[in-house]
């Protein structure tokens, strides 16, 4: 499969993920509004929560593309420099 097609399918999946999160937030909010008798409170909460979940999920999905496909987390901090004055005999004395 060509590389451009793989990228296009991944972007399409991201779009569907965003749409599903926001639509589910709206549908859940409308359902809770009807259940409680409130007018638009839960719909607005659903939109906000759906948007937050969508963009956090997209962030987590795009992270490997930014930092490399080997891991889904940011690169670790540089390790501490080794002590150059240590005894290399393995007895632990400097």
C-alpha positions, 0 to 999 in steps of 0.5 A: 500500500502506498505511503500516502494512502496510509497517511490518508487513512490515518487522518480519516480515522482521526477525523472520525474519532473527533466527530464520534466524540463530539456527537456522542457528547451532544447525544448524551447531553440531549438525553440527559437534558430530556431526562432531567427537564433542563433545557440545554445545560447537559448538551453544552457540558456534553459538547465541552467534554466531547471536545476535550476527550476528542482533542486529548485522544488526537494528541495521544494518537499523534504523539508517536508520529511526532516523537517516532513510532517506537513509543507513544511517550515523549523522549526521556530526559538525558541520563546523568553523566557517569562519574569519571573518578570512580574506581573501575575495579568494582569495589565501590570505592572512589 
